[in-house]
């Protein structure tokens, strides 16, 4: 089931979302979600059928391996708080009721987060800081991954 979900994520068509980013000198855009939306897709086929793989803009490629701060909402596995993993989850530019998995945003509106230390679930916006890894081929993960991440703050 997990493989099918990730393939579906990478195979979805893009839509643009925005969530204001306040402070990070690591990228020129004041809005990290806007920067991450600068991706196009190419169709290809794998063992699961047709999928769309991301082709990252040069602006996004420049961010790979750098530390960025991303604001957003925690999206627990399956969208249920009971399935929340405190050190590995999806962060969305959109709240749970309007997130990518509900069909509103595209795959560029979410990042997969691997935290250094676990946090508690919250449905309020948070900011996460971590090293950005781009994923254009592994269908078992999202196309944006934050590694060695830490909670910067809850945004109320």
C-alpha atoms as one frame of an Amber mdcrd trajectory, in Angstrom:
protein
   0.000   0.000   0.000   2.805   2.421   0.918   4.433   1.956  -2.513   1.163
   2.704  -4.257   0.682   5.916  -2.235   4.178   7.224  -3.063   3.770   6.322
  -6.753   0.449   8.169  -6.732   2.171  11.166  -5.131   4.908  11.335  -7.761
   2.405  10.645 -10.530   0.100  13.505  -9.666  -0.157  16.688 -11.672   1.265
  19.892 -10.239  -0.583  22.797  -8.720   0.848  25.877  -7.110   0.430  26.791
  -3.486   1.947  29.450  -1.309   2.775  29.797   2.359   4.912  32.730   3.433
   8.493  31.974   4.426   9.924  34.626   6.723  13.627  34.100   7.294  16.200
  32.090   5.416  19.204  33.447   3.580  19.778  30.099   1.844  17.499  30.915
  -1.082  16.675  34.077  -2.969  12.896  33.699  -2.880  11.038  34.943   0.204
   8.546  32.120  -0.255  10.045  28.625  -0.143   6.788  26.965  -1.235   6.729
  29.199  -4.309  10.308  28.168  -5.083   9.474  24.468  -4.630   6.553  24.837
  -7.043   8.994  25.539  -9.901   9.023  21.958 -11.108   7.708  20.268 -14.236
   7.020  16.594 -14.876   7.855  14.063 -17.548   5.716  10.989 -18.062   7.339
   7.592 -17.976   6.356   4.049 -17.147   7.542   1.815 -14.329   6.399  -1.457
 -12.767   3.274   0.311 -11.428   2.262   1.896 -14.759   2.495   5.479 -15.981
   3.998   8.012 -13.576   5.156  11.611 -13.813   8.717  12.170 -12.607   9.828
  15.645 -11.494  12.285  17.784 -13.417  13.542  20.389 -10.962  14.264  23.989
 -11.968  17.827  25.255 -11.558  16.580  27.374  -8.637  15.420  24.220  -6.837
  18.598  22.295  -7.726  20.675  25.064  -6.111  18.885  24.338  -2.822  19.814
  20.640  -2.752  22.040  19.840   0.205  21.443  23.229   1.835  19.602  23.893
   5.049  16.196  25.467   4.516  13.307  26.391   6.785   9.855  25.277   5.695
   6.589  26.374   7.336   3.565  24.121   7.152   1.213  21.602   8.699   1.911
  18.056   9.857   0.095  15.468   7.744   0.092  12.137   9.607   0.093   8.853
   7.683  -3.347   8.325   6.230  -4.343  11.770   7.516  -5.060  10.398  10.990
  -3.456  11.775  14.142  -3.422   8.228  15.554  -1.000   7.251  12.764   1.436
  10.129  13.465   5.113   9.174  13.620   6.871  11.783  15.797  10.181  11.677
  13.886   9.062  10.950  10.281   6.054  12.636   8.711   4.865  14.781   5.828
   4.828  18.570   6.133   2.315  20.341   3.885   1.922  23.943   2.796  -1.813
  23.344   3.226  -3.802  22.303   6.333  -4.916  18.681   6.614  -8.413  19.364
   5.227  -6.913  20.857   2.028  -3.630  18.972   1.705  -2.213  17.204  -1.333
  -3.548  13.820  -0.219  -7.092  15.234  -0.287  -6.628  16.249  -3.911  -6.179
  20.003  -3.576  -2.412  20.573  -3.946   0.234  18.859  -6.009   3.325  16.912
  -4.931   5.288  20.175  -4.729   3.145  21.218  -1.740   4.571  18.541   0.586
   7.971  17.545   1.981   8.923  14.323   3.722  10.546  15.108   7.089  13.088
  13.051   9.053  13.586  14.737  12.450  16.651  14.418  14.666  14.368  14.387
  17.705  10.673  13.461  17.856   7.982  16.098  18.330   4.361  15.968  19.425
   1.561  16.146  16.882  -0.099  19.516  16.414  -2.661  20.746  13.920  -1.292
  24.295  14.138   1.346  25.530  11.673   4.997  24.821  12.481   8.389  25.583
  10.953  10.893  22.819  10.285  14.560  23.362   9.399  16.609  20.672   7.677
  18.856  19.701   4.793  16.951  19.469   1.504  17.340  16.344  -0.611  15.723
  16.155  -4.046  14.213  12.853  -5.159  13.417  12.382  -8.837  13.400   8.579
  -9.045  12.538   6.726  -5.804   8.786   6.191  -5.903   8.790   5.096  -2.250
   9.541   8.641  -1.065   8.345  12.165  -1.789  10.269  14.352  -4.225  11.299
  16.781  -1.456  12.932  15.367   1.679  14.186  17.259   4.738  16.851  15.289
   6.603  18.449  15.954   9.997  15.507  18.258  10.610  14.558  20.150  13.732
  11.456  21.966  14.887  12.089  25.711  14.666   8.798  26.889  16.152   5.089
  26.503  16.308   3.323  29.327  14.464   0.130  30.427  16.160
